[in-house]
Amino acid sequence: MNAADAVAEALPDRSVRRVDPVQRGNHKRTYLVTLDDGEVVVQLSTRPAAFRTELALARAVRERTSVPTPAILAEESYEGGRYAVVERASGDDLHERFAGLPLPIRETVARSFGRWLAACHEAFRFDGYGDVRLTDGELRATDADWRAWFGEHLDAGLAALPPSLSDLREPVETALADADLPERPPARLYPWDFRPGNAVYDDDHGVTAVLDWGEPLAADPALSVAKADHLICAWYGDAEPLRAAFRDGYAAERPLPSVPRIYRLAAVVRSAVDSNGEVTRPGYPERTGSAAVDFHRDRLAALLAGAADGF
């Protein structure tokens, strides 16, 4: 199956003029397909069960919240995988645009992300924690022990840290041992990659789409607040005004949860290494090499030293 075949099968009355690969994500092949009368995005996945969950969540977010989410025009299985044809949102990759926008516009974007995350927390409630899966037509999470799940979640991130950051594992483990974790906090949607790098921005309309709802989790809402704050605010600079805007946006929809330091540490640890085991590249232009390592180290060191970050 290729992108042109997917469009021909899903939209037989449309003609394909051009297919361009898009560098997005690690588990799907994504293409921008130009038709006679517009453009669509085609995604091909060889992990059909996970992709069905992602698409079901994307549809539900579009239906239940104000988060701008592209319509899924078609989805179907093929031998060895599943494809989706999705509407094309107008605009550019926000990751490449965000740092260059005037601060008041970045604050508006951060405020919107806060509002949208709060909307997701209101719209999606679960009986358990951990991986969210589409089961019998319902999005469900079934891990019953929050403290055990969170400890495993943080431990997995610590195990993935490269040698250049490995000296920070022990102090973070000590912080976890000393943390007073809630026994059974509310379980809300934890969109794993909720950040400007998965959004599309148009100068006339602002953020036109939030993309990539893959690998969703259910967690204490304060944990996803911590990670979104890190990826939206600290990641690109001007953290304090962006953080204030993000918090204001969230609080406009629902009360802002108290975020313990161990959740902020987990957010940094789980953002420091990608699914391929590579150190992530903060900001834009992206930091690489030692500059990227220094960003993650400085952030963890500040939190270990007791930085409050406004929460």
Secondary structure, DSSP 4 states (H G I P E B T S, - for coil): --HHHHHHHH-TTS-EEEEEEE---SSEEEEEEEETTEEEEEEEES-HHHHHHHHHHHHHHHHHSSS----EEEEEEETTEEEEEEEPPSSEEHHHHHTTS-HHHHHHHHHHHHHHHHHHHHH-EESSBEE-EEETTEEE--B--HHHHHHHHHHHHHHH--GGGGGGHHHHHHHHHH----SS--EEEE-TT-SGGGEEEETTTEEEEE----S-EEE-HHHHHHHHHHHHTGGGS-HHHHHHHHHHHHHTTSPPPP--HHHHHHHHHTTSB-TTSPBP--TTTTP-HHHHHHHHHHHHHHHHTT--TT-
